[in-house]
Amino acid sequence: MFEPFYRIPQSDRWQHGGTGLGLALVKKLVEYLQGKIEVTSSHGWAMFTVQLPLSL
């Protein structure tokens, strides 16, 4: 889920939105900030939880 995906070159870019990089970029940023990201799903819904360390 957190890996980038690529589109088939012949597909219509306007038919499906997005670049396929959103969650991959979020995961990299969270890891860079020494945090963690988790996902749970239930009844067709997904919940993303991001935990970041406090900076004192």
Order of alpha helices (4+ residues) and beta strands (2+ residues): alpha-beta-beta
